[in-house]
Amino acid sequence: MSEAALRITVVAAWPHEADLHTVLLPPGATVADALAASGMGPAPGGGVAVFGVKCAATQVLRDGDRIEVLRPLQVDPKEARRKRAEARQPRRR
């Protein structure tokens, strides 16, 4: 790799573990290129983000970017909020 190589970090966090890979890529590389170089394969069902901002696999990267592999939602956010609200309210008889 030349000195203009991009240093990219790819992170996937799961409930009890995290995978972290640092890859060197040529300028103009995309998120998909970084995922392939890290061995994580194509973008998963939950998608990907760069520094917490969801993006497409075709996004061009800059030196120092951190790609986060996102998991699919396990619970609908509206349903989770409803359950939390019910748990906080005293029960009426």
MDTraj code that builds the backbone (N, CA, C; nanometers):
import mdtraj as md
import numpy as np

residues = "MET SER GLU ALA ALA LEU ARG ILE THR VAL VAL ALA ALA TRP PRO HIS GLU ALA ASP LEU HIS THR VAL LEU LEU PRO PRO GLY ALA THR VAL ALA ASP ALA LEU ALA ALA SER GLY MET GLY PRO ALA PRO GLY GLY GLY VAL ALA VAL PHE GLY VAL LYS CYS ALA ALA THR GLN VAL LEU ARG ASP GLY ASP ARG ILE GLU VAL LEU ARG PRO LEU GLN VAL ASP PRO LYS GLU ALA ARG ARG LYS ARG ALA GLU ALA ARG GLN PRO ARG ARG ARG".split()
xyz = np.array([
    [0.0835, -0.1183, 0.0000],
    [0.0000, 0.0000, 0.0000],
    [0.0883, 0.1252, 0.0000],
    [0.0418, 0.2260, -0.0669],
    [0.1162, 0.3512, -0.0706],
    [0.0906, 0.4296, 0.0575],
    [0.1607, 0.5402, 0.0714],
    [0.1444, 0.6213, 0.1914],
    [0.0089, 0.6908, 0.1939],
    [-0.0603, 0.6949, 0.0796],
    [-0.1914, 0.7577, 0.0738],
    [-0.3022, 0.6595, 0.1110],
    [-0.2642, 0.5412, 0.1594],
    [-0.3644, 0.4399, 0.1931],
    [-0.4555, 0.4888, 0.3058],
    [-0.5808, 0.4468, 0.3003],
    [-0.6782, 0.4815, 0.4034],
    [-0.6759, 0.3765, 0.5129],
    [-0.6707, 0.4206, 0.6364],
    [-0.6775, 0.3293, 0.7510],
    [-0.8215, 0.3344, 0.8011],
    [-0.8932, 0.2221, 0.7889],
    [-1.0354, 0.2142, 0.8213],
    [-1.0563, 0.1097, 0.9302],
    [-1.1415, 0.1408, 1.0262],
    [-1.1769, 0.0465, 1.1315],
    [-1.3187, -0.0038, 1.1052],
    [-1.3360, -0.1349, 1.1108],
    [-1.4682, -0.1970, 1.0924],
    [-1.5045, -0.2653, 1.2236],
    [-1.6218, -0.2292, 1.2781],
    [-1.6651, -0.2803, 1.4079],
    [-1.8027, -0.3446, 1.3958],
    [-1.8172, -0.4612, 1.4567],
    [-1.9480, -0.5263, 1.4706],
    [-1.9623, -0.5651, 1.6162],
    [-2.0645, -0.5124, 1.6829],
    [-2.0864, -0.5423, 1.8239],
    [-2.2092, -0.6311, 1.8379],
    [-2.1936, -0.7375, 1.9103],
    [-2.3017, -0.8321, 1.9353],
    [-2.3279, -0.8327, 2.0852],
    [-2.4320, -0.8991, 2.1329],
    [-2.4638, -0.8916, 2.2757],
    [-2.3484, -0.9260, 2.3701],
    [-2.2659, -1.0237, 2.3372],
    [-2.1616, -1.0640, 2.4317],
    [-2.0209, -1.0596, 2.3731],
    [-2.0054, -0.9999, 2.2579],
    [-1.8725, -0.9895, 2.1973],
    [-1.8706, -0.8786, 2.0935],
    [-1.7515, -0.8416, 2.0525],
    [-1.7351, -0.7406, 1.9478],
    [-1.6213, -0.7833, 1.8566],
    [-1.6398, -0.7616, 1.7275],
    [-1.5352, -0.7875, 1.6293],
    [-1.4826, -0.6533, 1.5813],
    [-1.3521, -0.6348, 1.5845],
    [-1.2901, -0.5107, 1.5408],
    [-1.1777, -0.5454, 1.4448],
    [-1.1818, -0.4853, 1.3269],
    [-1.0786, -0.5084, 1.2253],
    [-1.0307, -0.3736, 1.1735],
    [-0.9017, -0.3600, 1.1558],
    [-0.8454, -0.2416, 1.0920],
    [-0.7901, -0.2851, 0.9572],
    [-0.8312, -0.2141, 0.8520],
    [-0.7878, -0.2490, 0.7169],
    [-0.7259, -0.1273, 0.6498],
    [-0.6338, -0.1527, 0.5584],
    [-0.5740, -0.0471, 0.4771],
    [-0.6285, -0.0613, 0.3360],
    [-0.6813, 0.0485, 0.2831],
    [-0.7442, 0.0468, 0.1512],
    [-0.6919, 0.1620, 0.0662],
    [-0.7025, 0.1480, -0.0644],
    [-0.6590, 0.2574, -0.1518],
    [-0.7590, 0.3728, -0.1482],
    [-0.7153, 0.4936, -0.1827],
    [-0.8089, 0.6070, -0.1895],
    [-0.9237, 0.5749, -0.2852],
    [-1.0422, 0.6231, -0.2511],
    [-1.1595, 0.5967, -0.3333],
    [-1.2342, 0.4701, -0.2932],
    [-1.1853, 0.3991, -0.1911],
    [-1.2502, 0.2761, -0.1462],
    [-1.3858, 0.3075, -0.0840],
    [-1.4766, 0.2112, -0.0922],
    [-1.6118, 0.2282, -0.0402],
    [-1.6320, 0.1443, 0.0856],
    [-1.7481, 0.1630, 0.1466],
    [-1.7844, 0.0836, 0.2640],
    [-1.7846, -0.0647, 0.2280],
    [-1.8384, -0.0985, 0.1114],
    [-1.8418, -0.2386, 0.0676],
    [-1.7007, -0.2951, 0.0553],
    [-1.6063, -0.2157, 0.0056],
    [-1.4667, -0.2599, -0.0056],
    [-1.4087, -0.2901, 0.1322],
    [-1.4391, -0.2035, 0.2293],
    [-1.3870, -0.2226, 0.3652],
    [-1.4468, -0.3465, 0.4296],
    [-1.5762, -0.3701, 0.4094],
    [-1.6394, -0.4896, 0.4649],
    [-1.5776, -0.6158, 0.4062],
    [-1.5537, -0.6145, 0.2763],
    [-1.4929, -0.7305, 0.2112],
    [-1.3505, -0.7527, 0.2616],
    [-1.2736, -0.6450, 0.2744],
    [-1.1349, -0.6561, 0.3194],
    [-1.1264, -0.7035, 0.4649],
    [-1.2282, -0.6719, 0.5444],
    [-1.2273, -0.7120, 0.6858],
    [-1.2709, -0.8570, 0.7041],
    [-1.3276, -0.9169, 0.6005],
    [-1.3753, -1.0538, 0.6090],
    [-1.5183, -1.0645, 0.6585],
    [-1.5872, -0.9521, 0.6741],
    [-1.7249, -0.9545, 0.7229],
    [-1.8270, -0.9748, 0.6119],
    [-1.7839, -0.9712, 0.4876],
    [-1.8755, -0.9958, 0.3775],
    [-1.9602, -0.8748, 0.3446],
    [-2.0712, -0.8958, 0.2723],
    [-2.1569, -0.7834, 0.2322],
    [-2.2297, -0.7217, 0.3512],
    [-2.2862, -0.6038, 0.3290],
    [-2.3598, -0.5347, 0.4353],
    [-2.4745, -0.6222, 0.4847],
    [-2.4877, -0.6386, 0.6157],
    [-2.5921, -0.7247, 0.6721],
    [-2.7295, -0.6586, 0.6662],
    [-2.8317, -0.7301, 0.7136],
    [-2.9692, -0.6817, 0.7107],
    [-2.9922, -0.5527, 0.7864],
    [-2.9153, -0.5272, 0.8915],
    [-2.9328, -0.4048, 0.9688],
    [-2.8692, -0.2837, 0.9048],
    [-2.7790, -0.3059, 0.8099],
    [-2.7111, -0.1962, 0.7417],
    [-2.5770, -0.1633, 0.8042],
    [-2.5231, -0.0499, 0.7638],
    [-2.3941, -0.0035, 0.8141],
    [-2.4015, 0.1457, 0.8413],
    [-2.3092, 0.1929, 0.9238],
    [-2.3000, 0.3353, 0.9555],
    [-2.1532, 0.3744, 0.9595],
    [-2.1264, 0.4999, 0.9307],
    [-1.9921, 0.5562, 0.9467],
    [-2.0018, 0.6573, 1.0600],
    [-1.9309, 0.6291, 1.1688],
    [-1.9364, 0.7122, 1.2901],
    [-2.0806, 0.7340, 1.3351],
    [-2.1635, 0.6288, 1.3298],
    [-2.2991, 0.6360, 1.3808],
    [-2.4032, 0.6913, 1.2863],
    [-2.3633, 0.7322, 1.1665],
    [-2.4579, 0.7850, 1.0683],
    [-2.4794, 0.6788, 0.9614],
    [-2.6036, 0.6288, 0.9520],
    [-2.6340, 0.5214, 0.8578],
    [-2.6001, 0.5657, 0.7159],
    [-2.5429, 0.4735, 0.6384],
    [-2.5005, 0.5072, 0.5025],
    [-2.5178, 0.3863, 0.4116],
    [-2.4968, 0.4101, 0.2834],
    [-2.5035, 0.3033, 0.1837],
    [-2.3662, 0.2372, 0.1720],
    [-2.3659, 0.1151, 0.1221],
    [-2.2399, 0.0429, 0.1038],
    [-2.1534, 0.1072, -0.0034],
    [-2.2106, 0.1960, -0.0830],
    [-2.1361, 0.2620, -0.1911],
    [-2.0681, 0.3913, -0.1464],
    [-2.0852, 0.4285, -0.0189],
    [-2.0239, 0.5529, 0.0294],
    [-1.8725, 0.5445, 0.0226],
    [-1.8101, 0.6487, -0.0284],
    [-1.6642, 0.6563, -0.0361],
    [-1.6104, 0.6951, 0.1011],
    [-1.5026, 0.6300, 0.1415],
    [-1.4466, 0.6485, 0.2749],
    [-1.3343, 0.7510, 0.2780],
    [-1.3110, 0.8045, 0.3977],
    [-1.1974, 0.8936, 0.4214],
    [-1.1072, 0.8289, 0.5254],
    [-0.9815, 0.8682, 0.5268],
    [-0.8859, 0.8113, 0.6213],
    [-0.9358, 0.8287, 0.7647],
    [-0.9308, 0.7206, 0.8419],
    [-0.9697, 0.7250, 0.9815],
    [-1.1162, 0.6942, 1.0078],
    [-1.1957, 0.6699, 0.9030],
    [-1.3377, 0.6398, 0.9235],
    [-1.3545, 0.5105, 1.0029],
    [-1.4652, 0.5053, 1.0810],
    [-1.5015, 0.3846, 1.1545],
    [-1.6360, 0.3373, 1.1015],
    [-1.6376, 0.2172, 1.0460],
    [-1.7610, 0.1582, 0.9941],
    [-1.8199, 0.0712, 1.1031],
    [-1.9478, 0.0908, 1.1298],
    [-2.0179, 0.0116, 1.2307],
    [-2.1207, -0.0761, 1.1611],
    [-2.1131, -0.2049, 1.1836],
    [-2.2098, -0.2990, 1.1280],
    [-2.3298, -0.2989, 1.2211],
    [-2.4476, -0.2681, 1.1669],
    [-2.5678, -0.2549, 1.2476],
    [-2.6482, -0.3845, 1.2476],
    [-2.6993, -0.4206, 1.3642],
    [-2.7839, -0.5400, 1.3746],
    [-2.9276, -0.5017, 1.3416],
    [-3.0052, -0.5948, 1.2895],
    [-3.1479, -0.5664, 1.2709],
    [-3.2142, -0.5466, 1.4069],
    [-3.3204, -0.4681, 1.4104],
    [-3.3925, -0.4464, 1.5361],
    [-3.4531, -0.5769, 1.5843],
    [-3.4439, -0.6013, 1.7145],
    [-3.5020, -0.7221, 1.7722],
    [-3.6457, -0.6971, 1.8179],
    [-3.6770, -0.5719, 1.8513],
    [-3.8107, -0.5348, 1.8964],
    [-3.8472, -0.4030, 1.8282],
    [-3.9723, -0.3915, 1.7857],
    [-4.0207, -0.2669, 1.7279],
    [-4.0081, -0.1562, 1.8338],
    [-3.9463, -0.0414, 1.8019],
    [-3.9273, 0.0642, 1.9018],
    [-4.0579, 0.1135, 1.9646],
    [-4.1650, 0.1195, 1.8869],
    [-4.2935, 0.1634, 1.9427],
    [-4.3453, 0.0632, 2.0459],
    [-4.3302, -0.0636, 2.0159],
    [-4.3753, -0.1679, 2.1085],
    [-4.2917, -0.1645, 2.2372],
    [-4.1616, -0.1461, 2.2253],
    [-4.0749, -0.1394, 2.3433],
    [-4.1124, -0.0203, 2.4311],
    [-4.1411, 0.0935, 2.3693],
    [-4.1797, 0.2122, 2.4456],
    [-4.3132, 0.1893, 2.5172],
    [-4.4091, 0.1275, 2.4497],
    [-4.5388, 0.0988, 2.5102],
    [-4.5228, 0.0093, 2.6332],
    [-4.4390, -0.0927, 2.6228],
    [-4.4172, -0.1837, 2.7356],
    [-4.3502, -0.1133, 2.8532],
    [-4.2528, -0.0248, 2.8237],
    [-4.1880, 0.0500, 2.9320],
    [-4.2881, 0.1412, 3.0024],
    [-4.3757, 0.2064, 2.9247],
    [-4.4764, 0.2954, 2.9828],
    [-4.5738, 0.2165, 3.0695],
    [-4.6147, 0.1004, 3.0250],
    [-4.7054, 0.0165, 3.1037],
    [-4.6399, -0.0275, 3.2342],
    [-4.5130, -0.0587, 3.2297],
    [-4.4418, -0.1047, 3.3488],
    [-4.4287, 0.0071, 3.4527],
    [-4.4228, 0.1322, 3.4102],
    [-4.4077, 0.2451, 3.5027],
    [-4.5396, 0.2838, 3.5685],
    [-4.6517, 0.2557, 3.5049],
    [-4.7808, 0.2974, 3.5584],
    [-4.8305, 0.1978, 3.6632],
    [-4.8865, 0.2500, 3.7739],
    [-4.9439, 0.1580, 3.8722],
    [-5.0674, 0.0887, 3.8145],
    [-5.0888, -0.0317, 3.8554],
    [-5.2031, -0.1061, 3.8041],
    [-5.3321, -0.0592, 3.8700],
    [-5.4357, -0.0432, 3.7887],
    [-5.5667, -0.0021, 3.8395],
    [-5.6566, -0.1238, 3.8499],
    [-5.7408, -0.1222, 3.9502],
    [-5.8349, -0.2347, 3.9658],
    [-5.9746, -0.1855, 3.9591],
])
top = md.Topology()
chain = top.add_chain()
for i, resn in enumerate(residues, 1):
    res = top.add_residue(resn, chain, resSeq=i)
    for name in ("N", "CA", "C"):
        top.add_atom(name, md.element.get_by_symbol(name[0]), res)
traj = md.Trajectory(xyz[None], top)
